[in-house]
Amino acid sequence: MTRSSAPDNSPVPEDGPATVLVVDPDGVSRRFVEGALSKAGNFAVETVEDAAGAIDILRNQLVDLIITETDLRDMNGVQLV
């Protein structure tokens, strides 16, 4: 049996799953995005409801992508990013 030399197009970096931070005050939206990412590929997903929670996470770990609502309670999503 020979192995295909086609490139691996998976969304997973060689050093592990991409880490995605989802920031949204609406719990239904957070769970929806988390579920969609889980189905789409191998992502490590962190979810929080506000900018303060996101900042706590960002102080302690690197993330590859932030998905945020623009209208947060404690600041807007653009200010967060």
N, C-alpha and C positions, 0 to 999 in steps of 0.2 A: 504494500500500500504506500502510495506517495502522498506527501503532504502538499497542499496548495500553497503557492507562494503569493497568493492574493493578500493585499494589505489588510490589517485588522482595523475595521472602521468603528469599533466599539467606542462609546463615549467615556470609557474608563481609562484614566491615565495609567501609565505603567507603575507608578508608585502607589496605587490604590484608588479607591473611589473618590470622585470629586465631592467636595463638601459644599453644600448649598444652605444658606441661611434664609429662611422665609420669615418675614416680619409683616404681620397683619393683625389688627385688633379683632377681626372677625374670625372666630374659631372655625366656622364652616369653610371659609376660604383657605385658611391655613391647612386644614385636613385635606381639602381637595388638591391643593398644589403638592402637598407631601405625597398623597396617593398617586398622582400623575407622575411625579418624579420616580417613585418606587417602581411603577410599571414600565417607565421608559428606559431605565438602565440602573446601573449600580451606583447610586448616589448615597452619600451620608447626609441626611437632612436634619437640620436643627430648626425648630420653630419657636418663635416668641411673639408676644402680642404688642410689644411697644419698643421704642428706640432704646430705652434704658436697658431692657433685657438683651437687645442686640449688642449694645456697647459692652455689656458684661461678657458676652460670648467672645466678641472681637478682641477683648483685652487678653483673653486666655488661649485663643486658637486662631489659626489662619483659616479663612474660607475662600473657596474658589469663585463663588457667585453669591450675590445678595439679591433676593427677589423681595421687594418691599411695596407696600401700599404707600401712596403719596400722602395720605391724610392720617397721620399717627397722632395719638393724644399728646405726646410730649415734644414732638418736633415733626417736621415733614420728612418724607422719605428722601428727598434730595439732600437735605441737611445731613441726614444720617450717612448717606453714601459719601 
